[in-house]
């Protein structure tokens, strides 16, 4: 794994942790749980070089962001 992939994995894990903390402490909204799962899948997919996990995680995280600002 290259250095840029390591940085991306760390950032994705931090974003997943932030969304999980938001889910637990601030209202338990499903969009926060979806965001945490999406960012965790993106980190896992990047770490293990699984394109399907990265794509599904990105779609899930994007849906959570859209749900937060549109709905």
C-alpha positions in Angstrom: 0.0 0.0 0.0 1.4 3.4 -1.0 1.6 6.4 1.3 -1.4 8.1 -0.3 -3.5 5.1 0.3 -2.4 5.0 4.0 -3.4 8.7 4.4 -6.8 8.0 2.7 -7.4 5.0 5.0 -6.6 7.1 8.1 -8.9 9.9 7.0 -11.7 7.5 6.2 -11.4 5.8 9.6 -11.5 9.2 11.3 -14.6 10.3 9.4 -16.3 6.9 10.2 -15.5 7.5 13.9 -16.9 11.0 13.8 -20.1 9.8 12.2 -20.4 6.9 14.7 -19.9 9.4 17.6 -22.6 11.6 16.1 -24.9 8.6 15.9 -24.4 7.6 19.5 -24.4 11.0 21.1 -26.5 13.3 19.0 -29.9 11.8 18.2 -29.3 8.4 16.7 -30.2 9.4 13.1 -29.8 6.6 10.5 -27.9 9.0 8.2 -25.0 9.1 10.7 -24.9 5.3 10.9 -25.0 5.1 7.1 -22.1 7.6 6.9 -20.1 5.7 9.4 -20.6 2.4 7.6 -19.8 4.0 4.2 -16.6 5.6 5.4 -15.6 2.3 7.1 -16.3 0.4 3.9 -14.2 2.9 1.9 -11.3 2.4 4.3 -11.6 -1.4 4.2 -11.9 -1.5 0.5 -8.8 0.7 0.1 -6.8 -1.3 2.6 -7.7 -4.7 1.1 -7.8 -3.4 -2.6 -11.4 -4.4 -3.0 -13.0 -2.1 -5.5 -16.5 -3.2 -4.8 -16.3 -2.3 -1.2 -14.8 1.1 -1.9 -17.5 1.9 -4.5 -20.3 0.7 -2.2 -18.9 2.6 0.7 -18.5 5.8 -1.3 -22.1 5.5 -2.5 -23.3 5.0 1.1 -21.3 7.9 2.4 -22.5 10.1 -0.4 -26.1 9.2 0.3 -25.6 10.0 4.0 -24.1 13.5 3.1 -27.0 14.2 0.7 -29.6 13.1 3.3 -28.0 15.4 5.8 -28.1 18.5 3.6 -31.1 17.9 1.4 -33.7 16.4 3.7 
